[in-house]
Amino acid sequence: MRKRMIAGNWKMNKTYSEGIVLAQGLADELKDGTGDVDVVVCPPAVDLKGVSEVIEQTSAPFALGAQNVYWEESGAYTGETAPNMLEAVGATYCVIGHSERRDYFGETDEDVNKKAKALMAHGIVPISCCGESLEVREAGKHVEFVVDQIKKDTEGLEITDPSKYVIAYEPIWAIGTGKTATADDAQEVCGAIRATLVEVFGEEIASGIRVLYGGSAKPENIAGFLEKEDVDGALVGGASLVAESFAAMVKSAMA
């Protein structure tokens, strides 16, 4: 049985002090625990240490994740962050391949694959994003497109513990637009992702890898997505910036 996961991607929001306040607020909202749900918060890189300290000091029931990583261990890569740097501040998860990284910064499936391997070598769980544009969906090629992404992103990965790799399906046209894929839309693609994982890793591993939905996920619609067989949680954007909203989504997942 796969554990549900609710992960918050703060994107480029919250200063260091604001991040601490948000993390403290979330720790308070979730002080009674999160049951059988894994919860992750992914603040900007400069906030990681502050949020890590909040988690440690309050014994908060959520884990720390980063929003990006580079695949080299060290060197002349100005502006990048190595896996061991994330490890050193307590990050145990990291988002890779988000559509904003792909669209604005030219991140490719090859890059995503390298990042996944680098993270896993350090015991950090990748939250590997995939998803189609509106143009691809309207052409009826969304399943084919996402399946191709999954095959490229997972090429050569060795997974023995399926809890150590997470996929987030985010239809690009539903990110930050207020448009939301229906639960059936999500299941169609998440089911295809699961079938592809079976091809790549075999039934036993594939059945344990969590597939999240992202794209304007919020307290009002999370329950519908979680009813679907192949949707194991959510990667949350805007709603993760308010402790009460994000906690409400966690509590929905606990139900």
DRENDO-1510 file (C-alpha; in Angstrom, 1 decimal, always signed):
<recs>
REC; n; res; u; v; w
REC; 1; MET; +0.0; +0.0; +0.0 .
REC; 2; ARG; +1.5; +3.3; -1.1 .
REC; 3; LYS; +1.6; +6.1; +1.6 .
REC; 4; ARG; +0.0; +9.3; +0.4 .
REC; 5; MET; +2.1; +12.4; +0.1 .
REC; 6; ILE; +1.4; +16.1; +0.1 .
REC; 7; ALA; +4.3; +18.2; -1.0 .
REC; 8; GLY; +4.4; +22.0; -1.0 .
REC; 9; ASN; +6.4; +23.8; -3.6 .
REC; 10; TRP; +6.9; +27.4; -2.4 .
REC; 11; LYS; +8.5; +28.4; -5.7 .
REC; 12; MET; +10.2; +31.8; -5.5 .
REC; 13; ASN; +8.3; +33.0; -2.5 .
REC; 14; LYS; +9.1; +33.8; +1.1 .
REC; 15; THR; +12.2; +35.5; +2.4 .
REC; 16; TYR; +14.3; +33.7; +5.1 .
REC; 17; SER; +12.3; +35.2; +8.0 .
REC; 18; GLU; +9.0; +34.7; +6.2 .
REC; 19; GLY; +9.9; +31.1; +5.5 .
REC; 20; ILE; +10.5; +30.5; +9.2 .
REC; 21; VAL; +7.2; +32.0; +10.1 .
REC; 22; LEU; +5.4; +29.8; +7.6 .
REC; 23; ALA; +7.1; +26.7; +8.7 .
REC; 24; GLN; +6.3; +27.5; +12.3 .
REC; 25; GLY; +2.7; +28.1; +11.4 .
REC; 26; LEU; +2.5; +24.8; +9.6 .
REC; 27; ALA; +4.2; +22.9; +12.5 .
REC; 28; ASP; +1.5; +24.4; +14.8 .
REC; 29; GLU; -1.3; +23.4; +12.3 .
REC; 30; LEU; +0.0; +19.8; +12.2 .
REC; 31; LYS; +1.0; +19.5; +15.8 .
REC; 32; ASP; -1.2; +16.4; +16.2 .
REC; 33; GLY; +0.6; +14.6; +13.5 .
REC; 34; THR; -0.1; +13.6; +9.9 .
REC; 35; GLY; -1.2; +10.0; +10.3 .
REC; 36; ASP; -0.1; +7.8; +7.4 .
REC; 37; VAL; +0.7; +10.8; +5.1 .
REC; 38; ASP; +4.1; +11.9; +4.2 .
REC; 39; VAL; +4.4; +15.7; +4.1 .
REC; 40; VAL; +7.2; +17.7; +2.5 .
REC; 41; VAL; +7.8; +21.4; +2.2 .
REC; 42; CYS; +10.1; +22.8; -0.5 .
REC; 43; PRO; +11.2; +26.4; +0.2 .
REC; 44; PRO; +13.7; +28.4; -1.9 .
REC; 45; ALA; +17.3; +27.5; -1.4 .
REC; 46; VAL; +18.1; +30.4; +0.8 .
REC; 47; ASP; +15.3; +29.4; +3.2 .
REC; 48; LEU; +16.3; +25.8; +3.6 .
REC; 49; LYS; +18.5; +26.2; +6.7 .
REC; 50; GLY; +15.9; +28.2; +8.5 .
REC; 51; VAL; +13.1; +25.8; +7.8 .
REC; 52; SER; +15.3; +22.9; +8.7 .
REC; 53; GLU; +15.9; +24.5; +12.1 .
REC; 54; VAL; +12.1; +24.9; +12.6 .
REC; 55; ILE; +11.6; +21.2; +11.8 .
REC; 56; GLU; +14.3; +20.2; +14.2 .
REC; 57; GLN; +13.3; +22.5; +17.1 .
REC; 58; THR; +9.5; +21.8; +16.9 .
REC; 59; SER; +9.8; +18.1; +15.9 .
REC; 60; ALA; +7.5; +19.1; +13.0 .
REC; 61; PRO; +5.8; +16.2; +11.2 .
REC; 62; PHE; +7.1; +17.2; +7.8 .
REC; 63; ALA; +10.2; +16.7; +5.8 .
REC; 64; LEU; +12.4; +19.3; +4.0 .
REC; 65; GLY; +12.7; +19.4; +0.2 .
REC; 66; ALA; +14.6; +21.6; -2.2 .
REC; 67; GLN; +13.4; +22.9; -5.5 .
REC; 68; ASN; +16.4; +22.2; -7.7 .
REC; 69; VAL; +19.9; +20.6; -7.7 .
REC; 70; TYR; +22.9; +20.2; -10.0 .
REC; 71; TRP; +24.3; +16.8; -10.7 .
REC; 72; GLU; +28.0; +17.5; -10.1 .
REC; 73; GLU; +29.5; +17.1; -6.6 .
REC; 74; SER; +31.4; +20.4; -6.7 .
REC; 75; GLY; +33.2; +22.8; -9.0 .
REC; 76; ALA; +32.9; +25.9; -11.1 .
REC; 77; TYR; +29.1; +25.9; -11.5 .
REC; 78; THR; +28.2; +29.4; -10.4 .
REC; 79; GLY; +24.7; +29.6; -8.9 .
REC; 80; GLU; +24.2; +25.9; -8.6 .
REC; 81; THR; +23.7; +23.7; -5.6 .
REC; 82; ALA; +25.2; +20.2; -5.2 .
REC; 83; PRO; +23.4; +17.2; -3.6 .
REC; 84; ASN; +25.7; +17.1; -0.6 .
REC; 85; MET; +24.9; +20.7; +0.1 .
REC; 86; LEU; +21.2; +19.9; +0.3 .
REC; 87; GLU; +22.0; +16.8; +2.4 .
REC; 88; ALA; +24.0; +19.0; +4.8 .
REC; 89; VAL; +21.0; +21.3; +5.6 .
REC; 90; GLY; +18.7; +18.3; +6.1 .
REC; 91; ALA; +16.9; +18.1; +2.8 .
REC; 92; THR; +15.6; +14.6; +2.1 .
REC; 93; TYR; +13.5; +15.4; -1.0 .
REC; 94; CYS; +14.1; +17.6; -4.1 .
REC; 95; VAL; +11.8; +18.7; -6.9 .
REC; 96; ILE; +13.3; +18.2; -10.4 .
REC; 97; GLY; +12.0; +18.8; -13.9 .
REC; 98; HIS; +9.3; +21.2; -12.9 .
REC; 99; SER; +7.7; +22.8; -16.0 .
REC; 100; GLU; +8.9; +26.2; -14.9 .
REC; 101; ARG; +12.5; +24.9; -14.9 .
REC; 102; ARG; +11.9; +23.3; -18.3 .
REC; 103; ASP; +10.2; +26.3; -19.9 .
REC; 104; TYR; +12.2; +29.2; -18.4 .
REC; 105; PHE; +15.6; +27.6; -18.0 .
REC; 106; GLY; +15.7; +25.0; -20.7 .
REC; 107; GLU; +15.9; +22.0; -18.5 .
REC; 108; THR; +15.8; +18.8; -20.5 .
REC; 109; ASP; +14.8; +15.2; -19.8 .
REC; 110; GLU; +18.5; +14.3; -19.9 .
REC; 111; ASP; +19.1; +16.9; -17.2 .
REC; 112; VAL; +16.3; +15.6; -15.1 .
REC; 113; ASN; +17.7; +12.1; -15.4 .
REC; 114; LYS; +21.2; +13.2; -14.3 .
REC; 115; LYS; +19.7; +15.1; -11.3 .
REC; 116; ALA; +17.7; +12.1; -10.2 .
REC; 117; LYS; +20.8; +9.9; -10.2 .
REC; 118; ALA; +22.8; +12.4; -8.3 .
REC; 119; LEU; +20.1; +12.9; -5.7 .
REC; 120; MET; +19.6; +9.2; -5.2 .
REC; 121; ALA; +23.3; +8.7; -4.8 .
REC; 122; HIS; +23.0; +10.9; -1.7 .
REC; 123; GLY; +19.9; +9.3; -0.4 .
REC; 124; ILE; +17.7; +12.3; -1.4 .
REC; 125; VAL; +14.3; +11.4; -2.9 .
REC; 126; PRO; +13.6; +13.0; -6.3 .
REC; 127; ILE; +10.1; +14.4; -6.9 .
REC; 128; SER; +10.4; +14.2; -10.7 .
REC; 129; CYS; +7.9; +16.3; -12.6 .
REC; 130; CYS; +6.3; +15.7; -15.9 .
REC; 131; GLY; +3.3; +17.1; -17.8 .
REC; 132; GLU; +2.0; +18.4; -21.1 .
REC; 133; SER; +1.2; +21.8; -22.6 .
REC; 134; LEU; -2.3; +22.9; -23.6 .
REC; 135; GLU; -1.2; +22.5; -27.3 .
REC; 136; VAL; -0.2; +18.9; -26.7 .
REC; 137; ARG; -3.4; +18.1; -24.8 .
REC; 138; GLU; -5.6; +19.6; -27.5 .
REC; 139; ALA; -3.8; +17.6; -30.1 .
REC; 140; GLY; -4.8; +14.4; -28.1 .
REC; 141; LYS; -1.2; +13.5; -27.6 .
REC; 142; HIS; -0.9; +14.1; -23.9 .
REC; 143; VAL; -0.5; +10.5; -22.8 .
REC; 144; GLU; +2.1; +9.7; -25.4 .
REC; 145; PHE; +4.0; +12.9; -24.5 .
REC; 146; VAL; +4.1; +12.2; -20.8 .
REC; 147; VAL; +5.0; +8.5; -21.3 .
REC; 148; ASP; +7.9; +9.6; -23.4 .
REC; 149; GLN; +9.0; +12.0; -20.6 .
REC; 150; ILE; +8.8; +9.2; -18.0 .
REC; 151; LYS; +10.9; +6.8; -20.1 .
REC; 152; LYS; +13.6; +9.4; -20.6 .
REC; 153; ASP; +13.6; +10.6; -17.0 .
REC; 154; THR; +13.9; +7.1; -15.6 .
REC; 155; GLU; +16.5; +5.7; -18.0 .
REC; 156; GLY; +19.2; +3.8; -16.2 .
REC; 157; LEU; +17.7; +4.5; -12.7 .
REC; 158; GLU; +18.2; +1.7; -10.2 .
REC; 159; ILE; +15.3; +1.6; -7.7 .
REC; 160; THR; +15.1; -1.1; -5.0 .
REC; 161; ASP; +12.9; +0.9; -2.6 .
REC; 162; PRO; +10.0; +2.4; -4.5 .
REC; 163; SER; +9.4; +5.0; -1.7 .
REC; 164; LYS; +12.7; +6.6; -2.7 .
REC; 165; TYR; +11.4; +7.9; -6.0 .
REC; 166; VAL; +8.3; +10.1; -6.6 .
REC; 167; ILE; +6.7; +11.4; -9.7 .
REC; 168; ALA; +4.5; +14.5; -10.0 .
REC; 169; TYR; +2.2; +14.8; -12.9 .
REC; 170; GLU; +1.5; +18.5; -13.6 .
REC; 171; PRO; -0.5; +19.4; -16.7 .
REC; 172; ILE; +1.3; +22.7; -17.6 .
REC; 173; TRP; -1.9; +24.4; -18.6 .
REC; 174; ALA; -3.3; +23.9; -15.1 .
REC; 175; ILE; -0.3; +25.4; -13.2 .
REC; 176; GLY; -1.0; +28.8; -11.7 .
REC; 177; THR; -3.8; +29.4; -14.2 .
REC; 178; GLY; -6.8; +28.6; -12.0 .
REC; 179; LYS; -7.7; +25.8; -14.5 .
REC; 180; THR; -7.6; +22.4; -13.1 .
REC; 181; ALA; -7.6; +19.0; -14.7 .
REC; 182; THR; -10.5; +16.8; -13.6 .
REC; 183; ALA; -9.8; +13.9; -11.4 .
REC; 184; ASP; -10.5; +11.6; -14.4 .
REC; 185; ASP; -8.0; +13.6; -16.5 .
REC; 186; ALA; -5.4; +13.0; -13.8 .
REC; 187; GLN; -6.2; +9.3; -13.5 .
REC; 188; GLU; -5.9; +8.8; -17.2 .
REC; 189; VAL; -2.3; +10.1; -17.2 .
REC; 190; CYS; -1.3; +8.8; -13.8 .
REC; 191; GLY; -2.5; +5.4; -14.8 .
REC; 192; ALA; -0.4; +5.6; -18.0 .
REC; 193; ILE; +2.6; +6.7; -15.9 .
REC; 194; ARG; +2.0; +3.6; -13.7 .
REC; 195; ALA; +1.8; +1.3; -16.7 .
REC; 196; THR; +5.1; +2.8; -18.0 .
REC; 197; LEU; +6.8; +2.3; -14.7 .
REC; 198; VAL; +5.8; -1.4; -14.9 .
REC; 199; GLU; +7.5; -1.6; -18.2 .
REC; 200; VAL; +10.6; +0.1; -16.9 .
REC; 201; PHE; +11.0; -1.4; -13.4 .
REC; 202; GLY; +8.6; -4.3; -13.1 .
REC; 203; GLU; +5.3; -4.7; -11.3 .
REC; 204; GLU; +6.6; -4.9; -7.7 .
REC; 205; ILE; +8.6; -1.6; -7.9 .
REC; 206; ALA; +6.1; +0.2; -10.1 .
REC; 207; SER; +3.2; -0.5; -7.7 .
REC; 208; GLY; +5.1; +1.2; -4.9 .
REC; 209; ILE; +6.2; +4.4; -6.6 .
REC; 210; ARG; +4.0; +7.3; -5.7 .
REC; 211; VAL; +2.5; +9.5; -8.4 .
REC; 212; LEU; +1.3; +12.9; -7.3 .
REC; 213; TYR; -1.0; +15.3; -9.1 .
REC; 214; GLY; -0.1; +19.0; -9.3 .
REC; 215; GLY; -1.7; +22.0; -11.1 .
REC; 216; SER; -3.9; +24.3; -9.1 .
REC; 217; ALA; -4.5; +21.7; -6.4 .
REC; 218; LYS; -6.2; +23.2; -3.4 .
REC; 219; PRO; -8.3; +22.3; -0.4 .
REC; 220; GLU; -11.5; +22.4; -2.3 .
REC; 221; ASN; -10.5; +19.8; -5.0 .
REC; 222; ILE; -7.9; +17.6; -3.4 .
REC; 223; ALA; -10.3; +14.9; -2.1 .
REC; 224; GLY; -11.6; +14.2; -5.7 .
REC; 225; PHE; -8.0; +13.5; -6.9 .
REC; 226; LEU; -7.2; +11.3; -4.0 .
REC; 227; GLU; -10.1; +9.0; -4.8 .
REC; 228; LYS; -8.4; +7.9; -8.0 .
REC; 229; GLU; -6.5; +4.6; -8.0 .
REC; 230; ASP; -3.2; +6.0; -9.3 .
REC; 231; VAL; -3.1; +9.4; -7.7 .
REC; 232; ASP; -1.2; +9.2; -4.4 .
REC; 233; GLY; -1.2; +12.8; -3.3 .
REC; 234; ALA; -0.4; +16.3; -4.6 .
REC; 235; LEU; +2.4; +18.6; -5.4 .
REC; 236; VAL; +0.9; +21.9; -4.2 .
REC; 237; GLY; +1.9; +25.4; -5.3 .
REC; 238; GLY; +0.0; +28.5; -4.2 .
REC; 239; ALA; -2.0; +26.8; -1.5 .
REC; 240; SER; +1.2; +25.7; +0.2 .
REC; 241; LEU; +2.0; +29.4; +1.0 .
REC; 242; VAL; -0.7; +29.6; +3.6 .
REC; 243; ALA; -0.3; +27.2; +6.6 .
REC; 244; GLU; -4.0; +26.7; +7.1 .
REC; 245; SER; -4.7; +25.9; +3.5 .
REC; 246; PHE; -1.8; +23.4; +3.2 .
REC; 247; ALA; -2.6; +21.8; +6.5 .
REC; 248; ALA; -6.2; +21.4; +5.3 .
REC; 249; MET; -5.0; +19.4; +2.3 .
REC; 250; VAL; -2.9; +17.2; +4.5 .
REC; 251; LYS; -5.9; +16.5; +6.7 .
REC; 252; SER; -7.9; +15.6; +3.6 .
REC; 253; ALA; -5.3; +13.1; +2.6 .
REC; 254; MET; -5.4; +11.7; +6.2 .
REC; 255; ALA; -9.2; +11.0; +5.9 .
</recs>
